[in-house]
Amino acid sequence: MSDVFSQLFSNNSEQIKLGEFPAGDYCFGVFSNGLFEKENVPFVGEFTTLKTPFNVPSLPAGANSFSPGFISIPAGVLVETINFYRKVMKTIKSEVMTMIVYDTVLGQYKIVVPVQIVSGATVSYEQVQFEEHQKYIMSCHSHVDMSAFFSGTDKKKKKKAMLYGVIGKLSQETPEMKFRAKQGNIAS
């Protein structure tokens, strides 16, 4: 099989391998169940994602996975985010988006609220330019009193290798929450 691999992928042999991933922060591997992408984002983590499913007998199976490379986000940051979402809900009954950023100089997390245009069911925001010491870990948005779910728009737009969150049912004592890494769910 290595002869076929050499013929097909001769120019990419350092970027793609059979049954394993080559060294590097961004690469591909062919496994029994398809072509997988591995992306290591400094300080955020390592993401492994199935890109194209197919069957190759005799190779080991690949799997979607996420290995965090960051310091755990304190629960207080989540509580502060929920409180902010509830304040927006009470004031203008709208979704809103926040960014969770780790400041390596201060050694702490902070919530960034970008300039945005919001409505009951949509958010569009301006890109934020972070300093080198600020690590953008998670994009999160509210769903006011709807369930927490990743909409079709979310799935199309949010493909960057990072963490994503949706918080809904904000009127309940404990709101609904969904979190994912890149495109694969890591918690619900």
C-alpha positions as CSV (number, residue, x, y, z in Angstrom):
1,M,0.0,0.0,0.0
2,S,2.9,2.4,0.5
3,D,3.7,2.3,-3.2
4,V,0.2,3.5,-4.0
5,F,0.5,6.1,-1.3
6,S,3.8,7.4,-2.8
7,Q,2.2,7.6,-6.3
8,L,-0.9,9.4,-5.1
9,F,0.7,11.7,-2.5
10,S,4.3,12.0,-3.4
11,N,4.3,15.8,-3.0
12,N,2.4,15.7,0.2
13,S,4.2,12.8,2.0
14,E,5.2,15.0,4.9
15,Q,1.7,16.4,5.3
16,I,-0.4,13.2,5.1
17,K,0.2,9.7,6.3
18,L,-1.7,6.4,6.4
19,G,-3.0,5.3,9.8
20,E,-1.4,8.2,11.7
21,F,-0.7,11.9,11.6
22,P,2.7,13.3,10.7
23,A,4.4,15.8,13.0
24,G,3.2,19.4,12.7
25,D,0.5,21.8,13.8
26,Y,-1.6,21.2,10.7
27,C,-1.8,17.9,8.8
28,F,-3.9,15.1,7.4
29,G,-4.1,11.3,8.0
30,V,-5.9,8.6,6.1
31,F,-7.5,6.1,8.5
32,S,-9.9,3.1,7.9
33,N,-12.9,5.4,8.2
34,G,-11.7,8.4,6.1
35,L,-9.5,11.4,5.8
36,F,-8.9,13.3,9.1
37,E,-7.5,16.8,9.6
38,K,-5.4,17.5,12.7
39,E,-5.0,21.1,13.8
40,N,-3.0,22.2,16.8
41,V,-3.9,25.8,17.8
42,P,-1.4,27.1,20.4
43,F,-2.9,27.7,23.8
44,V,-6.4,26.5,22.6
45,G,-5.8,22.8,21.9
46,E,-5.6,20.1,19.3
47,F,-8.6,19.4,17.1
48,T,-9.0,16.2,15.0
49,T,-11.9,16.2,12.6
50,L,-13.2,13.8,10.0
51,K,-13.1,15.7,6.6
52,T,-14.1,13.0,4.1
53,P,-15.5,9.6,5.1
54,F,-14.5,6.5,3.1
55,N,-13.5,2.9,3.9
56,V,-9.8,1.7,3.8
57,P,-9.6,-1.8,5.2
58,S,-6.6,-2.7,7.4
59,L,-5.8,0.8,8.7
60,P,-6.7,1.9,12.3
61,A,-9.8,4.0,12.7
62,G,-9.6,7.7,13.2
63,A,-11.9,9.7,15.5
64,N,-13.1,13.3,16.0
65,S,-11.4,14.6,19.2
66,F,-10.4,17.6,21.1
67,S,-7.5,17.9,23.5
68,P,-7.5,21.2,25.4
69,G,-4.4,23.2,25.6
70,F,-5.7,26.0,27.8
71,I,-6.2,26.6,31.5
72,S,-9.7,25.7,32.6
73,I,-12.2,28.6,32.3
74,P,-13.4,29.5,35.8
75,A,-17.1,29.0,36.5
76,G,-17.3,32.6,37.5
77,V,-16.7,33.6,33.8
78,L,-19.7,31.5,32.8
79,V,-21.8,33.0,35.6
80,E,-20.8,36.5,34.5
81,T,-21.6,35.7,30.8
82,I,-25.1,34.4,31.8
83,N,-25.7,37.5,33.9
84,F,-24.7,39.7,30.9
85,Y,-27.0,37.8,28.6
86,R,-29.9,38.1,31.0
87,K,-29.3,41.9,31.3
88,V,-29.4,42.2,27.5
89,M,-32.5,40.0,27.4
90,K,-34.3,42.2,30.0
91,T,-33.3,45.4,28.3
92,I,-33.8,44.7,24.5
93,K,-34.9,41.1,24.3
94,S,-32.1,40.2,21.9
95,E,-29.4,37.7,21.3
96,V,-25.9,38.9,22.0
97,M,-22.4,37.5,21.4
98,T,-19.4,37.5,23.7
99,M,-15.8,36.3,23.4
100,I,-13.9,34.6,26.2
101,V,-10.2,35.6,26.1
102,Y,-7.3,34.5,28.3
103,D,-4.7,37.3,29.0
104,T,-1.3,35.6,29.5
105,V,0.2,38.8,31.0
106,L,-2.5,39.1,33.7
107,G,-3.0,35.3,34.0
108,Q,-6.8,35.6,33.9
109,Y,-9.8,35.3,31.7
110,K,-12.0,38.2,30.6
111,I,-15.2,38.6,28.6
112,V,-15.0,40.8,25.5
113,V,-18.2,42.2,24.0
114,P,-17.5,43.2,20.4
115,V,-19.3,46.0,18.6
116,Q,-22.4,44.2,17.1
117,I,-25.8,44.5,15.6
118,V,-28.3,42.3,17.4
119,S,-31.9,41.2,17.0
120,G,-34.2,38.6,18.5
121,A,-32.6,35.8,16.5
122,T,-29.4,37.1,14.9
123,V,-26.1,38.7,15.7
124,S,-23.5,40.2,13.5
125,Y,-20.3,41.6,15.0
126,E,-17.1,43.4,14.0
127,Q,-13.9,41.4,14.1
128,V,-11.7,42.2,17.1
129,Q,-7.9,42.5,16.8
130,F,-6.4,40.9,19.9
131,E,-2.9,41.6,21.3
132,E,-0.3,38.7,21.1
133,H,-0.8,38.0,24.9
134,Q,-4.6,37.7,24.5
135,K,-5.7,34.2,23.5
136,Y,-9.2,34.0,22.0
137,I,-10.6,30.7,23.4
138,M,-14.3,30.7,23.0
139,S,-17.1,32.4,21.0
140,C,-20.4,32.3,22.8
141,H,-23.9,33.7,22.1
142,S,-27.3,33.7,23.7
143,H,-30.6,32.4,22.4
144,V,-32.6,34.4,24.9
145,D,-35.6,32.0,25.7
146,M,-35.1,29.6,22.8
147,S,-33.3,26.3,23.4
148,A,-29.5,26.2,23.2
149,F,-28.6,24.7,19.9
150,F,-26.2,25.4,17.0
151,S,-28.2,26.7,14.1
152,G,-27.5,26.1,10.4
153,T,-25.9,29.6,10.3
154,D,-23.7,28.7,13.3
155,K,-22.6,25.6,11.6
156,K,-21.7,27.4,8.4
157,K,-19.9,30.4,10.0
158,K,-18.1,28.9,12.9
159,K,-15.4,26.6,11.4
160,K,-12.3,28.1,13.0
161,A,-10.5,25.7,15.4
162,M,-11.7,27.0,18.7
163,L,-14.5,26.5,21.2
164,Y,-18.1,27.6,20.8
165,G,-21.0,28.0,23.1
166,V,-24.7,28.8,23.0
167,I,-26.8,29.6,26.1
168,G,-30.6,29.7,25.9
169,K,-33.7,29.5,28.1
170,L,-32.3,32.5,30.1
171,S,-35.5,32.9,32.0
172,Q,-35.0,29.6,33.7
173,E,-33.0,29.4,37.0
174,T,-30.5,27.2,35.2
175,P,-30.3,28.1,31.5
176,E,-29.7,25.5,28.7
177,M,-26.1,25.4,27.5
178,K,-24.3,23.7,24.5
179,F,-20.6,23.7,23.9
180,R,-18.5,22.3,21.0
181,A,-15.0,22.3,19.8
182,K,-14.8,23.3,16.1
183,Q,-17.5,21.2,14.5
184,G,-17.7,18.2,16.8
185,N,-19.7,18.3,20.0
186,I,-17.7,18.0,23.2
187,A,-20.5,18.7,25.7
188,S,-24.2,19.4,25.8
